[in-house]
Amino acid sequence: MMRKAVLSATVVGAAALAFGVAGCSSSSNSSSASGSSTSTTSSAVQVGIILPDTVSSARYVNADAPALTAECKAKSLNCDIQNAQGVPATQQSLADKMINTEHVQVLILDPLNTTVGASIEKEAHAAGVKTIDYDRLDTGASPDYYVSYNNTEVGQLQGQALVAAAKADGITNPDVAILDGATTDHNAVLFNQGYMSVLSPLIKAGTWKESGEQWVTNWDNPTAGTDFMSMYNKDHNINVVMVANDGMANAVIQDLKNLGIAGKVVVSGQDASAAGLQNILTGDQSFSIYKAAKGEAVPAVDLASQIIAGNVTDTFTSVTDPTNNTQVKSILGTPVVITKANVGAPITGGDDKLSDVCTSAFAAACSAAGLQ
């Protein structure tokens, strides 16, 4: 998926200090820890990049920001990379400055929700700025392009891996609790469509029981734990938990530890975070889904460079926007299931650091898994 269009621009990208990622630039950069102000350079900013938050997934800090920074440098682009810190008003203000003050030519946006996303994209298009939706499709906003993973496939892999894990653990009467992501995130809807396409036939056939389902506001991890305990208090026979991502899965696992049954209940995940890998190593989490940051960052920045050069050469697939039924030119990566057998893949891929995963508490588990 790596594209080779190259520009003759002279300055490279900067990442917000909110991530702990140093900007790569020949000029002076500054940004606030709140993500409310953008980095400044002595050369015109060409590409604005706004990531959504630092809470719903650790990948935005540990993987996406560094990958985006590196690719901006590789393409000799001056990129202003910021994080909205989970605040829609901050995401809007960052976009305002990028569009109206920095006069970026391309805006790469991972929208916090469709309301702020639509406002930003309308403003960008009015100013002649091309938009690339990053990771999440901003439904109804008519972005120019969309770069992500096949998120329905992500969900399908979650469902298939969950069924396989329950079988491998000898669970003959699966009783599943389902914790979905935020309803405001189109990806969460796609994940749900994917794993329910696997689970619903089993539930309807009576071979699996659905204990309950809850959509978790803002992907909030503590809320996920509270929601799970509410389900468990009504049904102590829950032995499988379909959780949409690793952060929420970790909250569920903490509850299971408090109940003394961690490792005896099948728990899913997604994002291949360091905590998720640790839980896989200890057997408390059955699997995660790996979506390499480079699989989004590289094509998104490369596409931006082609747009600026006026020569878009990428080959696109098409994704239907369910809100306005339009077709969006898209580049979609292929996700990978992570189990204990290939738990080192996200480390090798550069999305997780060995030192973050194999801390002293997990040294023995890492050694047993061949992680050195």
C-alpha positions as CSV (number, residue, x, y, z in Angstrom):
1,M,0.0,0.0,0.0
2,M,3.0,2.3,0.0
3,R,2.7,5.0,-2.7
4,K,5.7,6.7,-4.2
5,A,4.6,10.2,-5.3
6,V,7.2,12.6,-4.0
7,L,7.1,16.4,-3.5
8,S,9.8,19.0,-3.6
9,A,8.6,20.7,-0.5
10,T,11.3,21.5,2.1
11,V,10.0,21.1,5.6
12,V,8.8,18.0,7.4
13,G,6.0,17.2,9.8
14,A,5.6,18.1,13.5
15,A,3.7,16.0,16.1
16,A,2.0,17.5,19.1
17,L,3.8,17.2,22.4
18,A,0.5,16.0,23.8
19,F,1.5,12.6,22.4
20,G,5.1,12.7,23.7
21,V,6.2,12.6,20.0
22,A,8.9,15.0,18.9
23,G,8.3,17.0,15.8
24,C,10.6,16.4,12.8
25,S,11.3,19.8,11.3
26,S,14.1,22.1,10.4
27,S,12.3,24.9,12.1
28,S,10.9,25.7,15.5
29,N,7.8,23.9,16.6
30,S,5.4,24.5,19.6
31,S,2.2,23.0,20.8
32,S,0.2,22.8,24.0
33,A,-0.4,19.6,26.0
34,S,-4.1,20.3,25.7
35,G,-4.0,20.0,22.0
36,S,-5.7,23.3,21.7
37,S,-2.9,25.1,19.8
38,T,-1.0,24.0,16.7
39,S,2.7,23.7,16.0
40,T,4.2,26.6,14.1
41,T,6.9,26.6,11.6
42,S,8.8,29.1,9.4
43,S,7.4,27.4,6.3
44,A,3.8,27.0,5.2
45,V,2.0,24.1,6.6
46,Q,0.7,21.9,3.8
47,V,-1.1,19.1,5.6
48,G,-3.2,19.3,8.8
49,I,-3.8,16.1,10.7
50,I,-6.2,15.9,13.7
51,L,-6.4,12.7,15.8
52,P,-9.4,12.3,18.1
53,D,-8.2,11.5,21.6
54,T,-5.6,9.8,23.9
55,V,-8.1,7.7,25.8
56,S,-10.3,5.5,23.6
57,S,-7.2,3.8,22.2
58,A,-3.5,4.1,23.1
59,R,-2.6,3.6,19.5
60,Y,-3.2,7.2,18.6
61,V,-0.3,8.2,20.9
62,N,2.0,5.2,20.6
63,A,1.5,4.2,16.9
64,D,-0.5,6.7,14.7
65,A,1.3,9.9,15.7
66,P,4.8,8.5,15.2
67,A,3.8,6.8,11.9
68,L,2.3,9.9,10.5
69,T,5.3,12.0,11.5
70,A,7.7,9.6,9.9
71,E,5.7,9.5,6.6
72,C,5.4,13.3,6.5
73,K,9.2,13.4,6.8
74,A,9.6,10.7,4.1
75,K,7.4,12.7,1.7
76,S,9.1,16.0,2.6
77,L,5.8,17.4,3.8
78,N,5.3,20.1,6.4
79,C,2.5,18.5,8.5
80,D,0.8,19.9,11.6
81,I,-0.2,16.9,13.7
82,Q,-2.5,17.5,16.6
83,N,-4.8,15.7,19.0
84,A,-8.3,16.9,20.0
85,Q,-7.9,15.3,23.5
86,G,-11.5,13.9,23.2
87,V,-13.1,17.4,23.1
88,P,-15.2,18.3,20.0
89,A,-14.7,22.0,20.5
90,T,-10.9,21.5,20.5
91,Q,-11.1,19.5,17.3
92,Q,-13.1,22.3,15.7
93,S,-10.7,25.0,16.9
94,L,-7.7,23.0,15.6
95,A,-9.4,22.7,12.3
96,D,-10.3,26.4,12.2
97,K,-6.6,27.3,12.6
98,M,-5.3,24.8,10.1
99,I,-7.9,25.9,7.5
100,N,-8.0,29.6,8.0
101,T,-4.6,30.6,9.5
102,E,-2.2,27.9,8.2
103,H,-4.1,27.5,4.9
104,V,-3.4,23.8,4.7
105,Q,-4.0,22.2,1.3
106,V,-5.1,18.8,2.7
107,L,-6.8,18.0,6.0
108,I,-6.6,14.5,7.4
109,L,-9.3,14.1,10.0
110,D,-10.2,11.4,12.5
111,P,-13.6,12.8,13.7
112,L,-14.7,12.6,17.3
113,N,-18.3,12.5,16.1
114,T,-20.3,13.2,13.0
115,T,-21.5,16.6,14.2
116,V,-18.1,18.2,14.6
117,G,-16.8,16.2,11.7
118,A,-19.4,17.5,9.3
119,S,-18.8,21.1,10.4
120,I,-15.1,20.8,9.9
121,E,-15.4,19.2,6.4
122,K,-17.9,21.8,5.3
123,E,-15.5,24.5,6.4
124,A,-12.6,22.8,4.6
125,H,-14.4,22.3,1.4
126,A,-15.6,25.9,1.4
127,A,-11.9,26.9,1.6
128,G,-10.9,24.6,-1.2
129,V,-9.2,22.2,1.2
130,K,-9.3,18.5,0.3
131,T,-10.3,16.1,3.1
132,I,-9.2,12.6,4.0
133,D,-11.1,10.8,6.6
134,Y,-8.6,8.8,8.7
135,D,-9.6,5.5,10.4
136,R,-13.3,6.6,10.9
137,L,-15.6,7.6,8.1
138,D,-17.3,10.9,8.8
139,T,-20.8,9.8,7.7
140,G,-22.9,12.4,5.9
141,A,-20.0,14.8,5.5
142,S,-18.9,13.9,1.9
143,P,-15.2,13.6,2.5
144,D,-13.0,13.5,-0.6
145,Y,-11.2,10.3,0.5
146,Y,-11.3,7.7,3.3
147,V,-8.3,5.7,4.5
148,S,-8.8,3.0,7.1
149,Y,-9.1,-0.7,7.6
150,N,-12.0,-2.9,6.5
151,N,-13.8,-2.5,9.7
152,T,-16.6,-4.9,9.0
153,E,-13.9,-7.5,8.4
154,V,-12.4,-6.5,11.8
155,G,-15.7,-7.4,13.4
156,Q,-16.0,-10.6,11.5
157,L,-12.5,-11.6,12.6
158,Q,-13.5,-10.8,16.2
159,G,-16.6,-13.0,16.0
160,Q,-14.8,-15.9,14.4
161,A,-11.9,-15.7,16.9
162,L,-14.4,-15.5,19.8
163,V,-16.1,-18.7,18.6
164,A,-12.8,-20.5,18.1
165,A,-11.6,-19.4,21.6
166,A,-14.7,-20.6,23.3
167,K,-14.4,-24.0,21.5
168,A,-10.7,-24.2,22.4
169,D,-11.5,-23.6,26.0
170,G,-14.1,-26.4,26.0
171,I,-17.1,-24.1,26.7
172,T,-20.1,-26.2,25.7
173,N,-22.8,-23.7,26.6
174,P,-21.5,-20.2,25.6
175,D,-23.3,-17.4,27.5
176,V,-22.1,-14.2,25.9
177,A,-22.1,-10.6,27.2
178,I,-21.6,-8.0,24.4
179,L,-19.9,-4.6,24.9
180,D,-20.0,-2.4,21.8
181,G,-18.2,0.8,21.2
182,A,-19.7,4.3,21.0
183,T,-22.8,4.7,18.9
184,T,-21.3,8.0,17.6
185,D,-18.3,6.1,16.1
186,H,-19.2,4.6,12.7
187,N,-16.4,2.1,13.2
188,A,-18.1,0.7,16.3
189,V,-21.2,0.2,14.1
190,L,-19.2,-1.7,11.5
191,F,-17.4,-3.8,14.2
192,N,-20.8,-4.7,15.6
193,Q,-22.2,-5.6,12.2
194,G,-19.1,-7.8,11.6
195,Y,-19.1,-9.8,14.8
196,M,-22.9,-10.1,15.1
197,S,-22.9,-11.6,11.6
198,V,-21.0,-14.5,13.2
199,L,-22.8,-14.5,16.6
200,S,-26.4,-13.9,15.7
201,P,-26.9,-17.2,13.8
202,L,-25.5,-19.1,16.8
203,I,-27.8,-17.2,19.2
204,K,-30.8,-17.7,17.0
205,A,-30.0,-21.4,16.7
206,G,-29.8,-21.6,20.5
207,T,-26.3,-22.9,20.6
208,W,-25.1,-19.6,22.1
209,K,-27.0,-17.5,24.7
210,E,-26.9,-13.8,24.6
211,S,-26.8,-12.5,28.2
212,G,-27.0,-8.9,27.2
213,E,-25.6,-6.1,25.0
214,Q,-24.5,-2.6,25.8
215,W,-23.2,0.2,23.7
216,V,-20.5,2.1,25.8
217,T,-20.6,5.9,25.7
218,N,-17.4,7.4,24.3
219,W,-15.6,4.0,24.5
220,D,-15.1,4.8,28.1
221,N,-13.2,2.0,29.9
222,P,-14.6,2.5,33.4
223,T,-18.1,2.6,32.0
224,A,-17.5,-0.7,30.2
225,G,-16.5,-2.3,33.5
226,T,-19.6,-0.9,35.2
227,D,-21.8,-2.1,32.3
228,F,-20.2,-5.6,32.4
229,M,-20.7,-5.9,36.2
230,S,-24.4,-4.9,35.7
231,M,-24.8,-7.8,33.3
232,Y,-22.8,-10.2,35.4
233,N,-24.9,-9.4,38.5
234,K,-28.0,-10.5,36.6
235,D,-26.3,-13.6,35.1
236,H,-23.4,-15.3,36.8
237,N,-23.2,-17.9,34.0
238,I,-21.6,-15.4,31.6
239,N,-18.5,-17.3,30.3
240,V,-17.8,-15.3,27.1
241,V,-17.4,-11.5,26.7
242,M,-17.5,-9.9,23.2
243,V,-15.7,-6.6,23.9
244,A,-15.1,-4.1,21.0
245,N,-11.6,-3.0,22.0
246,D,-8.6,-3.7,24.3
247,G,-9.2,-0.8,26.6
248,M,-12.7,-1.9,27.5
249,A,-11.5,-5.5,27.6
250,N,-8.9,-4.5,30.2
251,A,-11.7,-3.0,32.4
252,V,-13.7,-6.2,32.1
253,I,-10.6,-8.3,33.0
254,Q,-10.1,-6.3,36.1
255,D,-13.6,-7.1,37.1
256,L,-13.1,-10.8,36.4
257,K,-9.9,-10.7,38.5
258,N,-11.9,-9.2,41.4
259,L,-14.4,-12.0,40.9
260,G,-11.6,-14.6,40.9
261,I,-12.5,-15.9,37.4
262,A,-10.1,-14.1,35.1
263,G,-8.7,-16.6,32.6
264,K,-11.8,-18.8,32.9
265,V,-13.9,-16.4,30.8
266,V,-13.2,-15.9,27.1
267,V,-12.6,-12.2,26.5
268,S,-12.1,-10.5,23.1
269,G,-10.3,-7.3,22.2
270,Q,-9.1,-5.1,19.4
271,D,-6.3,-2.6,18.7
272,A,-3.4,-4.9,19.8
273,S,-2.4,-2.4,22.5
274,A,0.4,-3.1,24.9
275,A,-2.1,-3.9,27.7
276,G,-4.0,-6.1,25.3
277,L,-0.9,-8.0,24.5
278,Q,-0.1,-8.4,28.2
279,N,-3.6,-9.8,28.8
280,I,-3.1,-12.2,25.9
281,L,0.3,-13.4,27.3
282,T,-1.3,-14.1,30.7
283,G,-4.3,-15.9,29.2
284,D,-6.8,-13.3,30.5
285,Q,-7.7,-12.2,27.0
286,S,-8.1,-14.6,24.1
287,F,-7.2,-12.4,21.2
288,S,-6.9,-8.9,19.8
289,I,-7.1,-7.5,16.3
290,Y,-4.0,-5.8,14.8
291,K,-4.5,-2.8,12.5
292,A,-1.0,-1.6,11.9
293,A,-0.7,2.2,12.1
294,K,1.5,2.3,9.0
295,G,-1.3,0.6,7.1
296,E,-3.3,3.9,7.5
297,A,-0.6,6.5,8.1
298,V,1.5,5.7,5.0
299,P,-1.4,5.7,2.5
300,A,-3.1,8.7,4.0
301,V,0.1,10.9,3.9
302,D,1.1,9.5,0.5
303,L,-2.4,10.4,-0.8
304,A,-2.0,13.9,0.6
305,S,1.3,14.3,-1.2
306,Q,-0.4,13.2,-4.5
307,I,-3.2,15.7,-4.0
308,I,-0.8,18.6,-3.4
309,A,1.3,17.5,-6.5
310,G,-1.9,17.5,-8.5
311,N,-1.4,13.9,-9.6
312,V,-3.5,11.3,-7.7
313,T,-2.3,7.9,-8.9
314,D,-3.7,5.6,-6.2
315,T,-6.2,2.8,-7.0
316,F,-9.2,3.1,-4.8
317,T,-12.0,0.8,-3.6
318,S,-15.4,2.3,-2.9
319,V,-17.2,2.6,0.5
320,T,-20.9,3.5,0.7
321,D,-21.7,6.3,3.2
322,P,-24.9,5.0,4.9
323,T,-26.1,8.5,5.7
324,N,-26.3,10.0,2.2
325,N,-25.7,6.8,0.2
326,T,-22.8,8.3,-1.7
327,Q,-19.7,6.4,-2.7
328,V,-16.4,7.5,-1.1
329,K,-13.0,6.7,-2.7
330,S,-11.3,4.6,-0.1
331,I,-8.1,2.8,0.7
332,L,-8.6,-0.1,3.2
333,G,-6.0,-2.2,4.9
334,T,-6.3,-5.9,6.0
335,P,-6.6,-6.6,9.8
336,V,-4.9,-9.5,11.5
337,V,-6.0,-11.6,14.5
338,I,-3.5,-11.6,17.3
339,T,-3.3,-14.6,19.7
340,K,-0.5,-15.9,22.0
341,A,0.9,-17.7,18.9
342,N,1.7,-14.4,17.1
343,V,1.6,-12.0,20.0
344,G,5.0,-10.4,18.9
345,A,3.6,-9.2,15.5
346,P,2.6,-5.7,16.7
347,I,6.0,-5.3,18.4
348,T,7.8,-6.3,15.2
349,G,5.5,-4.0,13.2
350,G,6.5,-1.1,15.4
351,D,3.1,-0.3,16.9
352,D,4.1,-1.5,20.4
353,K,7.4,-1.4,22.2
354,L,8.9,-4.5,23.7
355,S,9.7,-2.6,26.9
356,D,6.1,-1.5,27.2
357,V,4.8,-5.0,26.9
358,C,7.5,-7.0,28.7
359,T,7.6,-5.1,31.9
360,S,8.9,-6.9,35.0
361,A,5.4,-8.2,35.9
362,F,5.2,-9.9,32.5
363,A,8.8,-11.0,32.1
364,A,8.2,-14.7,32.6
365,A,5.2,-14.7,30.2
366,C,7.2,-12.8,27.6
367,S,10.1,-15.2,27.9
368,A,7.7,-18.2,27.5
369,A,6.3,-16.6,24.4
370,G,9.7,-16.0,22.9
371,L,9.6,-12.2,23.3
372,Q,13.1,-11.1,24.1
